[in-house]
């Protein structure tokens, strides 16, 4: 699942990566605010994706640190889509020219899916231990 989350994050930057590699154009979000765009770009592709892939590799190898990293990464992946979805909802309300209803719907669905995955995963942390205890 972590590899899918990393892939989803990476897929958001397909056109930007193509623009970088081919010298082509960048997405409209870049033109609106280049500093913010690059900050998020570098955070996602320079930190989030590599850490997610490292945790995936650690889980496959049974590393002790990887399970702790799993919960932290899933926490990131549940909070960010919810906040981005909320921002996408406010954009058309405030007549933002970059608002896109389709993007808002997709982000809302992604936020719900990620929240469902996180709820299922975190439920394991809070399950009752079974066994004989007196």
Phi and psi in radians as a Rosetta constraint file:
Dihedral C 1 N 2 CA 2 C 2 CIRCULARHARMONIC -1.092 0.35
Dihedral N 2 CA 2 C 2 N 3 CIRCULARHARMONIC -0.638 0.35
Dihedral C 2 N 3 CA 3 C 3 CIRCULARHARMONIC -1.138 0.35
Dihedral N 3 CA 3 C 3 N 4 CIRCULARHARMONIC -0.650 0.35
Dihedral C 3 N 4 CA 4 C 4 CIRCULARHARMONIC -1.137 0.35
Dihedral N 4 CA 4 C 4 N 5 CIRCULARHARMONIC -0.702 0.35
Dihedral C 4 N 5 CA 5 C 5 CIRCULARHARMONIC -1.122 0.35
Dihedral N 5 CA 5 C 5 N 6 CIRCULARHARMONIC -0.732 0.35
Dihedral C 5 N 6 CA 6 C 6 CIRCULARHARMONIC -1.131 0.35
Dihedral N 6 CA 6 C 6 N 7 CIRCULARHARMONIC -0.700 0.35
Dihedral C 6 N 7 CA 7 C 7 CIRCULARHARMONIC -1.117 0.35
Dihedral N 7 CA 7 C 7 N 8 CIRCULARHARMONIC -0.694 0.35
Dihedral C 7 N 8 CA 8 C 8 CIRCULARHARMONIC -1.073 0.35
Dihedral N 8 CA 8 C 8 N 9 CIRCULARHARMONIC -0.788 0.35
Dihedral C 8 N 9 CA 9 C 9 CIRCULARHARMONIC -1.088 0.35
Dihedral N 9 CA 9 C 9 N 10 CIRCULARHARMONIC -0.783 0.35
Dihedral C 9 N 10 CA 10 C 10 CIRCULARHARMONIC -1.105 0.35
Dihedral N 10 CA 10 C 10 N 11 CIRCULARHARMONIC -0.648 0.35
Dihedral C 10 N 11 CA 11 C 11 CIRCULARHARMONIC -1.117 0.35
Dihedral N 11 CA 11 C 11 N 12 CIRCULARHARMONIC -0.457 0.35
Dihedral C 11 N 12 CA 12 C 12 CIRCULARHARMONIC -1.143 0.35
Dihedral N 12 CA 12 C 12 N 13 CIRCULARHARMONIC -0.330 0.35
Dihedral C 12 N 13 CA 13 C 13 CIRCULARHARMONIC -1.953 0.35
Dihedral N 13 CA 13 C 13 N 14 CIRCULARHARMONIC 0.321 0.35
Dihedral C 13 N 14 CA 14 C 14 CIRCULARHARMONIC -0.992 0.35
Dihedral N 14 CA 14 C 14 N 15 CIRCULARHARMONIC -0.850 0.35
Dihedral C 14 N 15 CA 15 C 15 CIRCULARHARMONIC -1.208 0.35
Dihedral N 15 CA 15 C 15 N 16 CIRCULARHARMONIC -0.607 0.35
Dihedral C 15 N 16 CA 16 C 16 CIRCULARHARMONIC -1.182 0.35
Dihedral N 16 CA 16 C 16 N 17 CIRCULARHARMONIC -0.742 0.35
Dihedral C 16 N 17 CA 17 C 17 CIRCULARHARMONIC -1.133 0.35
Dihedral N 17 CA 17 C 17 N 18 CIRCULARHARMONIC -0.677 0.35
Dihedral C 17 N 18 CA 18 C 18 CIRCULARHARMONIC -1.102 0.35
Dihedral N 18 CA 18 C 18 N 19 CIRCULARHARMONIC -0.737 0.35
Dihedral C 18 N 19 CA 19 C 19 CIRCULARHARMONIC -1.082 0.35
Dihedral N 19 CA 19 C 19 N 20 CIRCULARHARMONIC -0.689 0.35
Dihedral C 19 N 20 CA 20 C 20 CIRCULARHARMONIC -1.165 0.35
Dihedral N 20 CA 20 C 20 N 21 CIRCULARHARMONIC -0.801 0.35
Dihedral C 20 N 21 CA 21 C 21 CIRCULARHARMONIC -1.272 0.35
Dihedral N 21 CA 21 C 21 N 22 CIRCULARHARMONIC -0.564 0.35
Dihedral C 21 N 22 CA 22 C 22 CIRCULARHARMONIC -1.846 0.35
Dihedral N 22 CA 22 C 22 N 23 CIRCULARHARMONIC -0.095 0.35
Dihedral C 22 N 23 CA 23 C 23 CIRCULARHARMONIC 1.322 0.35
Dihedral N 23 CA 23 C 23 N 24 CIRCULARHARMONIC 0.334 0.35
Dihedral C 23 N 24 CA 24 C 24 CIRCULARHARMONIC -1.429 0.35
Dihedral N 24 CA 24 C 24 N 25 CIRCULARHARMONIC -2.792 0.35
Dihedral C 24 N 25 CA 25 C 25 CIRCULARHARMONIC -1.529 0.35
Dihedral N 25 CA 25 C 25 N 26 CIRCULARHARMONIC 2.830 0.35
Dihedral C 25 N 26 CA 26 C 26 CIRCULARHARMONIC -1.824 0.35
Dihedral N 26 CA 26 C 26 N 27 CIRCULARHARMONIC 2.840 0.35
Dihedral C 26 N 27 CA 27 C 27 CIRCULARHARMONIC -1.084 0.35
Dihedral N 27 CA 27 C 27 N 28 CIRCULARHARMONIC 2.831 0.35
Dihedral C 27 N 28 CA 28 C 28 CIRCULARHARMONIC -1.063 0.35
Dihedral N 28 CA 28 C 28 N 29 CIRCULARHARMONIC -0.581 0.35
Dihedral C 28 N 29 CA 29 C 29 CIRCULARHARMONIC -1.033 0.35
Dihedral N 29 CA 29 C 29 N 30 CIRCULARHARMONIC -0.571 0.35
Dihedral C 29 N 30 CA 30 C 30 CIRCULARHARMONIC -1.116 0.35
Dihedral N 30 CA 30 C 30 N 31 CIRCULARHARMONIC -0.800 0.35
Dihedral C 30 N 31 CA 31 C 31 CIRCULARHARMONIC -1.134 0.35
Dihedral N 31 CA 31 C 31 N 32 CIRCULARHARMONIC -0.592 0.35
Dihedral C 31 N 32 CA 32 C 32 CIRCULARHARMONIC -1.172 0.35
Dihedral N 32 CA 32 C 32 N 33 CIRCULARHARMONIC -0.687 0.35
Dihedral C 32 N 33 CA 33 C 33 CIRCULARHARMONIC -2.787 0.35
Dihedral N 33 CA 33 C 33 N 34 CIRCULARHARMONIC 1.463 0.35
Dihedral C 33 N 34 CA 34 C 34 CIRCULARHARMONIC -1.014 0.35
Dihedral N 34 CA 34 C 34 N 35 CIRCULARHARMONIC -0.672 0.35
Dihedral C 34 N 35 CA 35 C 35 CIRCULARHARMONIC -1.111 0.35
Dihedral N 35 CA 35 C 35 N 36 CIRCULARHARMONIC -0.810 0.35
Dihedral C 35 N 36 CA 36 C 36 CIRCULARHARMONIC -1.152 0.35
Dihedral N 36 CA 36 C 36 N 37 CIRCULARHARMONIC -0.734 0.35
Dihedral C 36 N 37 CA 37 C 37 CIRCULARHARMONIC -1.023 0.35
Dihedral N 37 CA 37 C 37 N 38 CIRCULARHARMONIC -0.848 0.35
Dihedral C 37 N 38 CA 38 C 38 CIRCULARHARMONIC -1.175 0.35
Dihedral N 38 CA 38 C 38 N 39 CIRCULARHARMONIC -0.611 0.35
Dihedral C 38 N 39 CA 39 C 39 CIRCULARHARMONIC -1.057 0.35
Dihedral N 39 CA 39 C 39 N 40 CIRCULARHARMONIC -0.828 0.35
Dihedral C 39 N 40 CA 40 C 40 CIRCULARHARMONIC -1.219 0.35
Dihedral N 40 CA 40 C 40 N 41 CIRCULARHARMONIC -0.719 0.35
Dihedral C 40 N 41 CA 41 C 41 CIRCULARHARMONIC -0.958 0.35
Dihedral N 41 CA 41 C 41 N 42 CIRCULARHARMONIC -0.907 0.35
Dihedral C 41 N 42 CA 42 C 42 CIRCULARHARMONIC -1.200 0.35
Dihedral N 42 CA 42 C 42 N 43 CIRCULARHARMONIC -0.624 0.35
Dihedral C 42 N 43 CA 43 C 43 CIRCULARHARMONIC -1.111 0.35
Dihedral N 43 CA 43 C 43 N 44 CIRCULARHARMONIC -0.855 0.35
Dihedral C 43 N 44 CA 44 C 44 CIRCULARHARMONIC -1.150 0.35
Dihedral N 44 CA 44 C 44 N 45 CIRCULARHARMONIC -0.894 0.35
Dihedral C 44 N 45 CA 45 C 45 CIRCULARHARMONIC -1.504 0.35
Dihedral N 45 CA 45 C 45 N 46 CIRCULARHARMONIC -0.344 0.35
Dihedral C 45 N 46 CA 46 C 46 CIRCULARHARMONIC -1.697 0.35
Dihedral N 46 CA 46 C 46 N 47 CIRCULARHARMONIC -0.357 0.35
Dihedral C 46 N 47 CA 47 C 47 CIRCULARHARMONIC -2.167 0.35
Dihedral N 47 CA 47 C 47 N 48 CIRCULARHARMONIC -1.039 0.35
Dihedral C 47 N 48 CA 48 C 48 CIRCULARHARMONIC -1.081 0.35
Dihedral N 48 CA 48 C 48 N 49 CIRCULARHARMONIC -0.898 0.35
Dihedral C 48 N 49 CA 49 C 49 CIRCULARHARMONIC -1.117 0.35
Dihedral N 49 CA 49 C 49 N 50 CIRCULARHARMONIC -0.849 0.35
Dihedral C 49 N 50 CA 50 C 50 CIRCULARHARMONIC -1.082 0.35
Dihedral N 50 CA 50 C 50 N 51 CIRCULARHARMONIC -0.694 0.35
Dihedral C 50 N 51 CA 51 C 51 CIRCULARHARMONIC -1.153 0.35
Dihedral N 51 CA 51 C 51 N 52 CIRCULARHARMONIC -0.696 0.35
Dihedral C 51 N 52 CA 52 C 52 CIRCULARHARMONIC -1.114 0.35
Dihedral N 52 CA 52 C 52 N 53 CIRCULARHARMONIC -0.779 0.35
Dihedral C 52 N 53 CA 53 C 53 CIRCULARHARMONIC -1.171 0.35
Dihedral N 53 CA 53 C 53 N 54 CIRCULARHARMONIC -0.644 0.35
Dihedral C 53 N 54 CA 54 C 54 CIRCULARHARMONIC -1.127 0.35
Dihedral N 54 CA 54 C 54 N 55 CIRCULARHARMONIC -0.731 0.35
Dihedral C 54 N 55 CA 55 C 55 CIRCULARHARMONIC -1.133 0.35
Dihedral N 55 CA 55 C 55 N 56 CIRCULARHARMONIC -0.659 0.35
Dihedral C 55 N 56 CA 56 C 56 CIRCULARHARMONIC -1.045 0.35
Dihedral N 56 CA 56 C 56 N 57 CIRCULARHARMONIC -0.824 0.35
Dihedral C 56 N 57 CA 57 C 57 CIRCULARHARMONIC -1.100 0.35
Dihedral N 57 CA 57 C 57 N 58 CIRCULARHARMONIC -0.706 0.35
Dihedral C 57 N 58 CA 58 C 58 CIRCULARHARMONIC -1.110 0.35
Dihedral N 58 CA 58 C 58 N 59 CIRCULARHARMONIC -0.691 0.35
Dihedral C 58 N 59 CA 59 C 59 CIRCULARHARMONIC -1.129 0.35
Dihedral N 59 CA 59 C 59 N 60 CIRCULARHARMONIC -0.724 0.35
Dihedral C 59 N 60 CA 60 C 60 CIRCULARHARMONIC -1.099 0.35
Dihedral N 60 CA 60 C 60 N 61 CIRCULARHARMONIC -0.654 0.35
Dihedral C 60 N 61 CA 61 C 61 CIRCULARHARMONIC -1.494 0.35
Dihedral N 61 CA 61 C 61 N 62 CIRCULARHARMONIC -0.095 0.35
Dihedral C 61 N 62 CA 62 C 62 CIRCULARHARMONIC 1.354 0.35
Dihedral N 62 CA 62 C 62 N 63 CIRCULARHARMONIC 0.459 0.35
Dihedral C 62 N 63 CA 63 C 63 CIRCULARHARMONIC -1.184 0.35
Dihedral N 63 CA 63 C 63 N 64 CIRCULARHARMONIC 2.430 0.35
Dihedral C 63 N 64 CA 64 C 64 CIRCULARHARMONIC -1.102 0.35
Dihedral N 64 CA 64 C 64 N 65 CIRCULARHARMONIC -0.631 0.35
Dihedral C 64 N 65 CA 65 C 65 CIRCULARHARMONIC -1.263 0.35
Dihedral N 65 CA 65 C 65 N 66 CIRCULARHARMONIC -0.395 0.35
Dihedral C 65 N 66 CA 66 C 66 CIRCULARHARMONIC -1.176 0.35
Dihedral N 66 CA 66 C 66 N 67 CIRCULARHARMONIC -0.609 0.35
Dihedral C 66 N 67 CA 67 C 67 CIRCULARHARMONIC -1.168 0.35
Dihedral N 67 CA 67 C 67 N 68 CIRCULARHARMONIC -0.701 0.35
Dihedral C 67 N 68 CA 68 C 68 CIRCULARHARMONIC -1.101 0.35
Dihedral N 68 CA 68 C 68 N 69 CIRCULARHARMONIC -0.746 0.35
Dihedral C 68 N 69 CA 69 C 69 CIRCULARHARMONIC -1.087 0.35
Dihedral N 69 CA 69 C 69 N 70 CIRCULARHARMONIC -0.637 0.35
Dihedral C 69 N 70 CA 70 C 70 CIRCULARHARMONIC -0.972 0.35
Dihedral N 70 CA 70 C 70 N 71 CIRCULARHARMONIC -0.843 0.35
Dihedral C 70 N 71 CA 71 C 71 CIRCULARHARMONIC -1.155 0.35
Dihedral N 71 CA 71 C 71 N 72 CIRCULARHARMONIC -0.650 0.35
Dihedral C 71 N 72 CA 72 C 72 CIRCULARHARMONIC -1.197 0.35
Dihedral N 72 CA 72 C 72 N 73 CIRCULARHARMONIC -0.747 0.35
Dihedral C 72 N 73 CA 73 C 73 CIRCULARHARMONIC -1.170 0.35
Dihedral N 73 CA 73 C 73 N 74 CIRCULARHARMONIC -0.744 0.35
Dihedral C 73 N 74 CA 74 C 74 CIRCULARHARMONIC -1.127 0.35
Dihedral N 74 CA 74 C 74 N 75 CIRCULARHARMONIC -0.618 0.35
Dihedral C 74 N 75 CA 75 C 75 CIRCULARHARMONIC -1.047 0.35
Dihedral N 75 CA 75 C 75 N 76 CIRCULARHARMONIC -0.731 0.35
Dihedral C 75 N 76 CA 76 C 76 CIRCULARHARMONIC -1.089 0.35
Dihedral N 76 CA 76 C 76 N 77 CIRCULARHARMONIC -0.844 0.35
Dihedral C 76 N 77 CA 77 C 77 CIRCULARHARMONIC -1.212 0.35
Dihedral N 77 CA 77 C 77 N 78 CIRCULARHARMONIC -0.323 0.35
Dihedral C 77 N 78 CA 78 C 78 CIRCULARHARMONIC -1.536 0.35
Dihedral N 78 CA 78 C 78 N 79 CIRCULARHARMONIC -0.617 0.35
Dihedral C 78 N 79 CA 79 C 79 CIRCULARHARMONIC -1.354 0.35
Dihedral N 79 CA 79 C 79 N 80 CIRCULARHARMONIC -0.677 0.35
Dihedral C 79 N 80 CA 80 C 80 CIRCULARHARMONIC -1.146 0.35
Dihedral N 80 CA 80 C 80 N 81 CIRCULARHARMONIC -0.861 0.35
Dihedral C 80 N 81 CA 81 C 81 CIRCULARHARMONIC -1.071 0.35
Dihedral N 81 CA 81 C 81 N 82 CIRCULARHARMONIC -0.592 0.35
Dihedral C 81 N 82 CA 82 C 82 CIRCULARHARMONIC -1.139 0.35
Dihedral N 82 CA 82 C 82 N 83 CIRCULARHARMONIC -0.775 0.35
Dihedral C 82 N 83 CA 83 C 83 CIRCULARHARMONIC -1.213 0.35
Dihedral N 83 CA 83 C 83 N 84 CIRCULARHARMONIC -0.667 0.35
Dihedral C 83 N 84 CA 84 C 84 CIRCULARHARMONIC -1.203 0.35
Dihedral N 84 CA 84 C 84 N 85 CIRCULARHARMONIC -0.652 0.35
Dihedral C 84 N 85 CA 85 C 85 CIRCULARHARMONIC -1.108 0.35
Dihedral N 85 CA 85 C 85 N 86 CIRCULARHARMONIC -0.743 0.35
Dihedral C 85 N 86 CA 86 C 86 CIRCULARHARMONIC -1.088 0.35
Dihedral N 86 CA 86 C 86 N 87 CIRCULARHARMONIC -0.694 0.35
Dihedral C 86 N 87 CA 87 C 87 CIRCULARHARMONIC -1.130 0.35
Dihedral N 87 CA 87 C 87 N 88 CIRCULARHARMONIC -0.716 0.35
Dihedral C 87 N 88 CA 88 C 88 CIRCULARHARMONIC -1.140 0.35
Dihedral N 88 CA 88 C 88 N 89 CIRCULARHARMONIC -0.549 0.35
Dihedral C 88 N 89 CA 89 C 89 CIRCULARHARMONIC -1.209 0.35
Dihedral N 89 CA 89 C 89 N 90 CIRCULARHARMONIC -0.682 0.35
Dihedral C 89 N 90 CA 90 C 90 CIRCULARHARMONIC -1.311 0.35
Dihedral N 90 CA 90 C 90 N 91 CIRCULARHARMONIC -0.383 0.35
Dihedral C 90 N 91 CA 91 C 91 CIRCULARHARMONIC -1.064 0.35
Dihedral N 91 CA 91 C 91 N 92 CIRCULARHARMONIC -0.889 0.35
Dihedral C 91 N 92 CA 92 C 92 CIRCULARHARMONIC -1.182 0.35
Dihedral N 92 CA 92 C 92 N 93 CIRCULARHARMONIC -0.532 0.35
Dihedral C 92 N 93 CA 93 C 93 CIRCULARHARMONIC -1.089 0.35
Dihedral N 93 CA 93 C 93 N 94 CIRCULARHARMONIC -0.637 0.35
Dihedral C 93 N 94 CA 94 C 94 CIRCULARHARMONIC -1.667 0.35
Dihedral N 94 CA 94 C 94 N 95 CIRCULARHARMONIC 0.265 0.35
Dihedral C 94 N 95 CA 95 C 95 CIRCULARHARMONIC 0.967 0.35
Dihedral N 95 CA 95 C 95 N 96 CIRCULARHARMONIC 0.686 0.35
Dihedral C 95 N 96 CA 96 C 96 CIRCULARHARMONIC -1.240 0.35
Dihedral N 96 CA 96 C 96 N 97 CIRCULARHARMONIC 2.256 0.35
Dihedral C 96 N 97 CA 97 C 97 CIRCULARHARMONIC -1.162 0.35
Dihedral N 97 CA 97 C 97 N 98 CIRCULARHARMONIC -0.326 0.35
Dihedral C 97 N 98 CA 98 C 98 CIRCULARHARMONIC -1.578 0.35
Dihedral N 98 CA 98 C 98 N 99 CIRCULARHARMONIC 0.064 0.35
Dihedral C 98 N 99 CA 99 C 99 CIRCULARHARMONIC -1.178 0.35
Dihedral N 99 CA 99 C 99 N 100 CIRCULARHARMONIC 2.448 0.35
Dihedral C 99 N 100 CA 100 C 100 CIRCULARHARMONIC -2.447 0.35
Dihedral N 100 CA 100 C 100 N 101 CIRCULARHARMONIC 2.034 0.35
Dihedral C 100 N 101 CA 101 C 101 CIRCULARHARMONIC -1.067 0.35
Dihedral N 101 CA 101 C 101 N 102 CIRCULARHARMONIC -0.710 0.35
Dihedral C 101 N 102 CA 102 C 102 CIRCULARHARMONIC -1.040 0.35
Dihedral N 102 CA 102 C 102 N 103 CIRCULARHARMONIC -0.738 0.35
Dihedral C 102 N 103 CA 103 C 103 CIRCULARHARMONIC -1.107 0.35
Dihedral N 103 CA 103 C 103 N 104 CIRCULARHARMONIC -0.677 0.35
Dihedral C 103 N 104 CA 104 C 104 CIRCULARHARMONIC -1.117 0.35
Dihedral N 104 CA 104 C 104 N 105 CIRCULARHARMONIC -0.764 0.35
Dihedral C 104 N 105 CA 105 C 105 CIRCULARHARMONIC -1.121 0.35
Dihedral N 105 CA 105 C 105 N 106 CIRCULARHARMONIC -0.809 0.35
Dihedral C 105 N 106 CA 106 C 106 CIRCULARHARMONIC -1.081 0.35
Dihedral N 106 CA 106 C 106 N 107 CIRCULARHARMONIC -0.784 0.35
Dihedral C 106 N 107 CA 107 C 107 CIRCULARHARMONIC -1.121 0.35
Dihedral N 107 CA 107 C 107 N 108 CIRCULARHARMONIC -0.634 0.35
Dihedral C 107 N 108 CA 108 C 108 CIRCULARHARMONIC -1.112 0.35
Dihedral N 108 CA 108 C 108 N 109 CIRCULARHARMONIC -0.752 0.35
Dihedral C 108 N 109 CA 109 C 109 CIRCULARHARMONIC -1.134 0.35
Dihedral N 109 CA 109 C 109 N 110 CIRCULARHARMONIC -0.773 0.35
Dihedral C 109 N 110 CA 110 C 110 CIRCULARHARMONIC -1.069 0.35
Dihedral N 110 CA 110 C 110 N 111 CIRCULARHARMONIC -0.745 0.35
Dihedral C 110 N 111 CA 111 C 111 CIRCULARHARMONIC -1.050 0.35
Dihedral N 111 CA 111 C 111 N 112 CIRCULARHARMONIC -0.744 0.35
Dihedral C 111 N 112 CA 112 C 112 CIRCULARHARMONIC -1.143 0.35
Dihedral N 112 CA 112 C 112 N 113 CIRCULARHARMONIC -0.749 0.35
Dihedral C 112 N 113 CA 113 C 113 CIRCULARHARMONIC -1.106 0.35
Dihedral N 113 CA 113 C 113 N 114 CIRCULARHARMONIC -0.805 0.35
Dihedral C 113 N 114 CA 114 C 114 CIRCULARHARMONIC -1.126 0.35
Dihedral N 114 CA 114 C 114 N 115 CIRCULARHARMONIC -0.675 0.35
Dihedral C 114 N 115 CA 115 C 115 CIRCULARHARMONIC -1.134 0.35
Dihedral N 115 CA 115 C 115 N 116 CIRCULARHARMONIC -0.686 0.35
Dihedral C 115 N 116 CA 116 C 116 CIRCULARHARMONIC -1.112 0.35
Dihedral N 116 CA 116 C 116 N 117 CIRCULARHARMONIC -0.749 0.35
Dihedral C 116 N 117 CA 117 C 117 CIRCULARHARMONIC -1.102 0.35
Dihedral N 117 CA 117 C 117 N 118 CIRCULARHARMONIC -0.771 0.35
Dihedral C 117 N 118 CA 118 C 118 CIRCULARHARMONIC -1.125 0.35
Dihedral N 118 CA 118 C 118 N 119 CIRCULARHARMONIC -0.722 0.35
Dihedral C 118 N 119 CA 119 C 119 CIRCULARHARMONIC -1.059 0.35
Dihedral N 119 CA 119 C 119 N 120 CIRCULARHARMONIC -0.733 0.35
Dihedral C 119 N 120 CA 120 C 120 CIRCULARHARMONIC -1.143 0.35
Dihedral N 120 CA 120 C 120 N 121 CIRCULARHARMONIC -0.747 0.35
Dihedral C 120 N 121 CA 121 C 121 CIRCULARHARMONIC -1.177 0.35
Dihedral N 121 CA 121 C 121 N 122 CIRCULARHARMONIC -0.834 0.35
Dihedral C 121 N 122 CA 122 C 122 CIRCULARHARMONIC -1.209 0.35
Dihedral N 122 CA 122 C 122 N 123 CIRCULARHARMONIC -0.401 0.35
Dihedral C 122 N 123 CA 123 C 123 CIRCULARHARMONIC -1.043 0.35
Dihedral N 123 CA 123 C 123 N 124 CIRCULARHARMONIC -0.568 0.35
Dihedral C 123 N 124 CA 124 C 124 CIRCULARHARMONIC -1.087 0.35
Dihedral N 124 CA 124 C 124 N 125 CIRCULARHARMONIC -0.538 0.35
Dihedral C 124 N 125 CA 125 C 125 CIRCULARHARMONIC -1.201 0.35
Dihedral N 125 CA 125 C 125 N 126 CIRCULARHARMONIC -0.537 0.35
Dihedral C 125 N 126 CA 126 C 126 CIRCULARHARMONIC -1.855 0.35
Dihedral N 126 CA 126 C 126 N 127 CIRCULARHARMONIC 0.130 0.35
Dihedral C 126 N 127 CA 127 C 127 CIRCULARHARMONIC -1.197 0.35
Dihedral N 127 CA 127 C 127 N 128 CIRCULARHARMONIC 2.664 0.35
Dihedral C 127 N 128 CA 128 C 128 CIRCULARHARMONIC -1.333 0.35
Dihedral N 128 CA 128 C 128 N 129 CIRCULARHARMONIC 2.400 0.35
Dihedral C 128 N 129 CA 129 C 129 CIRCULARHARMONIC -1.225 0.35
Dihedral N 129 CA 129 C 129 N 130 CIRCULARHARMONIC 2.388 0.35
Dihedral C 129 N 130 CA 130 C 130 CIRCULARHARMONIC -1.793 0.35
Dihedral N 130 CA 130 C 130 N 131 CIRCULARHARMONIC 2.560 0.35
Dihedral C 130 N 131 CA 131 C 131 CIRCULARHARMONIC 2.550 0.35
Dihedral N 131 CA 131 C 131 N 132 CIRCULARHARMONIC 2.993 0.35
Dihedral C 131 N 132 CA 132 C 132 CIRCULARHARMONIC -1.544 0.35
Dihedral N 132 CA 132 C 132 N 133 CIRCULARHARMONIC 1.924 0.35
Dihedral C 132 N 133 CA 133 C 133 CIRCULARHARMONIC -2.249 0.35
Dihedral N 133 CA 133 C 133 N 134 CIRCULARHARMONIC 2.376 0.35
